[in-house]
Amino acid sequence: MTIPSSLSKANGDKLVIGCACDLAEFSIQIYSRWGELAYEAKTFMSPFNLDLNAKTGKKKQEVPVFNSGTYLYKIRYRKYNSQVYIDATGYINIL
């Protein structure tokens, strides 16, 4: 599984997670530097692709999901034909 360490919103980068294996289960959580959950998903489409310029909220009150800064990610997955869960954590810098 490959995860980038830095991305640029100005360049239109997207968080793309590549995996050369078949996954039976997958979940990802991304937390802000204050420990607030910014994003969560429980499905994996290969490649996983998250738009960093996405907005949330009602039309007139939309706010960016991701501001510039450092985010912690937690990934948990299990491959097919395995009962072992693999946990991965790390940081993503969004510029």
C-alpha positions as CSV (number, residue, x, y, z in Angstrom):
1,M,0.0,0.0,0.0
2,T,1.4,3.4,-1.0
3,I,0.4,6.7,0.6
4,P,1.9,10.1,-0.3
5,S,3.4,12.2,2.4
6,S,2.6,15.7,0.9
7,L,-0.1,17.0,-1.4
8,S,-0.9,20.4,-2.8
9,K,-4.4,21.7,-3.0
10,A,-3.3,24.5,-5.3
11,N,-2.1,21.9,-7.9
12,G,-5.4,20.0,-7.6
13,D,-3.7,17.0,-6.0
14,K,-5.9,14.2,-4.7
15,L,-5.1,11.7,-2.1
16,V,-4.6,8.5,-4.1
17,I,-3.8,5.3,-2.2
18,G,-2.5,2.5,-4.4
19,C,-2.7,-1.2,-3.4
20,A,-1.6,-4.2,-5.4
21,C,-3.6,-6.6,-3.3
22,D,-7.3,-7.6,-3.1
23,L,-8.7,-6.2,0.1
24,A,-11.6,-7.9,2.0
25,E,-11.9,-5.0,4.4
26,F,-10.6,-1.4,4.5
27,S,-11.2,1.7,6.6
28,I,-9.5,5.1,6.8
29,Q,-9.8,7.9,9.2
30,I,-8.0,11.3,8.7
31,Y,-7.7,13.6,11.7
32,S,-6.8,17.3,12.0
33,R,-3.9,18.4,14.1
34,W,-6.4,19.0,16.9
35,G,-7.6,15.4,16.8
36,E,-10.9,16.2,15.1
37,L,-12.1,13.6,12.6
38,A,-11.9,15.3,9.2
39,Y,-12.7,12.3,7.0
40,E,-13.7,8.7,7.3
41,A,-14.4,5.9,4.8
42,K,-15.0,2.2,5.1
43,T,-14.8,1.2,1.4
44,F,-11.8,0.9,-0.9
45,M,-11.9,1.5,-4.6
46,S,-8.6,1.0,-6.3
47,P,-7.1,3.5,-6.5
48,F,-8.6,5.2,-3.5
49,N,-9.0,8.9,-4.6
50,L,-10.0,11.7,-2.2
51,D,-10.5,15.3,-3.5
52,L,-8.7,17.6,-1.2
53,N,-10.7,20.6,-2.5
54,A,-14.0,19.0,-1.5
55,K,-16.4,21.1,0.6
56,T,-18.9,20.2,3.2
57,G,-22.0,21.9,4.6
58,K,-25.0,23.7,3.0
59,K,-24.5,25.6,-0.2
60,K,-24.2,29.1,1.3
61,Q,-22.1,27.8,4.3
62,E,-19.8,25.4,2.6
63,V,-16.3,25.1,4.2
64,P,-13.3,23.2,2.9
65,V,-12.9,19.7,4.4
66,F,-9.1,20.1,4.3
67,N,-7.2,23.3,5.1
68,S,-3.5,23.5,4.7
69,G,-1.7,21.6,7.5
70,T,-0.6,18.2,8.8
71,Y,-3.1,15.4,9.2
72,L,-2.9,12.0,10.8
73,Y,-4.3,9.1,9.0
74,K,-5.2,5.7,10.4
75,I,-5.8,2.8,8.0
76,R,-7.0,-0.7,8.9
77,Y,-7.3,-3.4,6.3
78,R,-7.5,-7.1,5.8
79,K,-6.6,-9.1,2.7
80,Y,-8.8,-11.8,1.2
81,N,-7.9,-15.3,2.5
82,S,-6.5,-13.8,5.7
83,Q,-8.0,-13.2,9.1
84,V,-5.1,-10.8,10.1
85,Y,-5.8,-7.1,10.2
86,I,-3.1,-4.7,9.3
87,D,-3.0,-1.2,10.9
88,A,-1.0,1.7,9.3
89,T,-0.7,5.2,10.6
90,G,1.2,8.2,9.4
91,Y,1.0,11.9,8.4
92,I,0.0,13.7,5.3
93,N,1.1,17.4,4.8
94,I,-1.5,19.4,2.8
95,L,0.0,22.5,1.3
